[in-house]
């Protein structure tokens, strides 16, 4: 594990603000191993931890000009990582609830189960059809097919930040659509979506 002296870190942060990719790489190599270990502990999934770590450093690159070298960079990283982890957790809860709506437990009444499953599939399909073609494609690949950002990036030849943007926009749109069509889903998900 790389350890950077505080003065050297401040210099790297100044260079990062100017768009220096080598400074970015130095900071990544220093912090990524510790962050990855912490994220795996929090999320209990190496794949999710990898996705969050990638999103975290994409975010750092995007906000690089606003980073104050005099403040704790480690604290900033951990704060962003915690927020991203909460978002991943919320999305996973949402995904599990949607999967339960689409594939309810076999122990339920078969007639009711068939109706609920059919209704949920129609609801989800109608909601997905209201997304842009690219949002729908990326959302299905990641959320339904379970592909990682890296796999989607190589298949569609788009950046991880573009993938993240499409998924976030799709989630916003689906939330709006499902809110009006299924009050049960809304009642369950309100605390998850609007919790700050």
N, C-alpha and C positions, 0 to 999 in steps of 0.2 A: 504494500500500500504506500502510495506517495504521500509525503507530508510536506506541505509548503509553509515556509516561515511567514509570519504575519505581514512583514514588509513586502515580501515577494508576492503574497496573495493580493495585496493592495495594488501592486504594480500590474499583476495579471488582470485584475478587475478594471483598471484604467485602460489597459490595452483591449480588453473585451469590449468596453464601451465604444472603442474606436473601430470595432469589427474585426479584431485580430483573431483569426481562427486557431492559431497555435496557442494563444492564451486560453481560448475556450476549451481546447483539447487538454491543456494542462489542468484546468479546473475540473474537467470531467474525470480525468484519470485519478485525481485526488479524491473526489467526493463520491463517484459512482459506486465503488465497491461497498462503502459503508451504507450508502443509501439503499442499494440493492438488498443488502442483508436485512435492513430495517423494514423495507417494503415487503419482503418475503414473509417476515414475521407478522406484519399487519394484515396482509392480504391472503396469506396461506396458499399462494400460487406463484410459481416462478414466472409463468407467462404473464399474469396480471402485473407482477412487479416489474417485469421487463417493459411492458407497455407504459406503465406509469413513469418509470425512469426515463424512457424515451420522450414522453410528453413533457416531463419536467424540464429536460434540457432543451427541448424545442422552445418551451416557454421562456427559459433563461435567455436563449438567443434572441427571441422576439422582444424581450423587455430590457435587453442589455444596456441601452442608452439611459435607462432610468435607475440603474443599479448604483448605489452610493458605496464606493470603496471603503469608506470610513465605518460603515456598519457591518455587522456580522453576516458574511455571505452564507455561512453554514446555517444560521438561523433562518435566513430567507429560503434556502433550499428546503429545509425541513418543514417550514410553513406551507410552501407550495406543494410539497410531497404529501403532506397531511390532507390538504384540500383536494388534491387529485385522487387520493385514496378514498376519501369520503364519497366523491363522485362515482368512482368505480364501484364501491360497495352499494350505493343507491341504484346504479344501473343494473347490478347483478340481482338485487332484490326485485327490481322491476321486471327483469328478464325471467326470473323464476316465477313471478306471479303471472306473467303472460303465458309462459309454458304450461302452468297449471290450468289456465283458462283454455288453452288449446288441447292439452292432453290431461284431462282430469284423472284422478286416481280411479283405478278399476273397481274399487269397492263401492262406488256410488251407484245409484239407481241407473240401469242401462239406458232407459228412455230419456231421463233427465240428462245423463252424461252425453248421449248422442246429440241432443238438442243444444246443450251448452258448448260442446266441442264445435259443432257446426256453426253456431252463432259466433263464437270467439274467432274461429278461422275467417269467417266472412268479415267480421269487424276489423281484424288485423289486416286482412288483404285490402279492404277498402281504404284503411288508413295508409298503408304502404303505397297504394296507387296514387295518393295525393302528394307524395313526395316527388322531387325532381328525379329523373331517371338515374343520375349519378348518386344522389343521396340514397335512393332505394337500393341500388346495386351494392354500395359500400356498407350500408346498414345490414342488409341480408348476409353479406359475406362475413361481417364481423360478429353480429349479434345472433344470427340464426345458424350460419354454417360454422361459426367458431374460429374463423381465421384470424391470425394476429395482424397487426398493422404492417409488419414486415412482409408477410405473405401477400397481403392485399396490394402493398406498394409494388412488389415485383410483378404481380399479375396485371395491375392496371396502369403501372408506370406513373404513379402519382406520389407526392411526398406524404410523409406521416402527418405533417401539419394539415395538409388538405384532407386526409382521411379523418383526422380528428374533427376538423371543421364540419365535414359532411355528417358525421355521426352526431355531433352536438346539435346541428340544425335539424336533423331527422328526429332526434329525441324531442326537441321543442315542438316540432310539427305534430308528432304522434301524440304527445301529451295534450296538445290543444284539441286534436281530433277525438281522442279517446275520452277526454273530459266530458264532451257533450253526448257521447253515444253510450257510455257504460258507467252508470253512477257507482256501481260496486267497485270498479277499478279506481275511480276517482276517490272514493271514500278511503280506500286502502292506501293509495299513493300520495295523497295530499301531504301528510307529514314528511314523506321522503323527498318530494320535489321542492317543497317550499321551506324546508329547514335550512337555516343559515349557519 
